[in-house]
Amino acid sequence: MLAASLAWAVPAAAQSAAPAVEGEKFNVEQLFATTCGWCHSDGGREAGKGPQLMNTVRDDDFIRNRIKNGKEGAMPAFSTTFSDAQIDDIIKYIRALKPEKG
């Protein structure tokens, strides 16, 4: 019941990201701006509706699992949206996040 009542909290754009075409250039920064940025602010550098990803203490397996399977009532699953290689690129992006120079 809680998941159903919180479904509105995740924007439709984040819930229904179109699967990337195999072999197509995968731009992780653009992905964050258009899909993940609804909840992970400033490209993952700041908390928003979702947690800050920069400097996360979570290990790669946890992050991979969360991207693939989501979190009920909080984050949609992207297992059918992104390939394992693309998810690895997303994890590399998260690991490389640094504060933006102002």
C-alpha positions as CSV (number, residue, x, y, z in Angstrom):
1,M,0.0,0.0,0.0
2,L,2.8,2.4,0.9
3,A,4.5,1.8,-2.5
4,A,1.3,2.6,-4.3
5,S,0.9,5.8,-2.4
6,L,4.5,6.8,-3.1
7,A,4.5,6.0,-6.8
8,W,3.7,9.6,-7.6
9,A,7.0,10.6,-5.9
10,V,9.1,9.3,-8.8
11,P,8.7,11.3,-12.0
12,A,7.3,9.5,-14.9
13,A,10.4,10.3,-16.9
14,A,12.5,8.4,-14.4
15,Q,10.1,5.5,-14.3
16,S,10.0,4.9,-18.0
17,A,13.5,5.7,-19.4
18,A,13.7,4.2,-22.8
19,P,16.2,1.3,-23.2
20,A,19.4,2.4,-24.8
21,V,20.1,1.0,-28.2
22,E,23.0,-1.5,-28.1
23,G,26.1,0.0,-29.6
24,E,24.8,3.6,-29.3
25,K,27.0,6.1,-27.5
26,F,26.1,6.1,-23.8
27,N,26.5,9.5,-22.3
28,V,26.3,9.0,-18.5
29,E,26.3,12.7,-17.7
30,Q,23.3,13.3,-20.0
31,L,21.6,10.3,-18.4
32,F,21.9,11.9,-15.0
33,A,20.6,15.1,-16.3
34,T,17.5,13.6,-17.9
35,T,16.8,10.5,-15.8
36,C,18.5,10.4,-12.5
37,G,18.6,14.2,-11.9
38,W,15.0,14.2,-10.9
39,C,16.0,12.7,-7.5
40,H,19.9,12.9,-7.4
41,S,20.5,16.7,-7.6
42,D,23.5,18.3,-9.3
43,G,24.4,15.2,-11.2
44,G,24.5,13.1,-8.0
45,R,26.6,15.6,-6.1
46,E,23.9,16.7,-3.8
47,A,20.9,15.1,-2.1
48,G,17.5,15.8,-3.5
49,K,14.5,13.4,-3.3
50,G,17.2,10.7,-3.5
51,P,20.6,10.6,-1.7
52,Q,23.8,12.3,-2.6
53,L,25.9,9.8,-4.6
54,M,29.2,11.7,-4.6
55,N,31.5,10.2,-1.9
56,T,29.0,7.3,-1.2
57,V,30.2,4.6,1.2
58,R,28.1,2.0,-0.6
59,D,30.1,-0.6,-2.5
60,D,29.7,-1.3,-6.2
61,D,27.6,-4.4,-5.7
62,F,25.1,-2.4,-3.6
63,I,24.9,0.4,-6.2
64,R,24.6,-2.1,-9.1
65,N,21.7,-3.9,-7.2
66,R,19.9,-0.7,-6.5
67,I,20.1,0.5,-10.1
68,K,18.9,-2.9,-11.4
69,N,16.2,-3.5,-8.8
70,G,15.3,-0.1,-7.4
71,K,13.9,0.5,-4.0
72,E,10.2,0.0,-3.4
73,G,8.5,3.4,-3.0
74,A,11.7,5.3,-3.6
75,M,13.5,4.4,-6.9
76,P,12.4,2.6,-10.0
77,A,14.2,-0.5,-11.2
78,F,16.3,0.0,-14.4
79,S,17.3,-3.7,-15.1
80,T,15.4,-3.6,-18.4
81,T,16.6,-0.1,-19.3
82,F,20.4,-0.4,-18.9
83,S,22.8,-3.2,-19.8
84,D,25.3,-4.5,-17.3
85,A,28.1,-2.6,-19.2
86,Q,26.0,0.6,-19.0
87,I,25.4,0.1,-15.3
88,D,29.1,-0.3,-14.8
89,D,29.6,3.1,-16.6
90,I,27.0,4.6,-14.2
91,I,29.0,3.3,-11.2
92,K,32.2,4.7,-12.7
93,Y,30.5,8.0,-13.1
94,I,29.3,8.0,-9.4
95,R,32.9,7.1,-8.2
96,A,34.4,9.9,-10.3
97,L,32.0,12.6,-9.0
98,K,33.8,15.7,-7.5
99,P,32.4,19.0,-6.4
100,E,31.8,21.4,-9.3
101,K,34.1,24.3,-9.5
102,G,32.3,27.5,-8.9
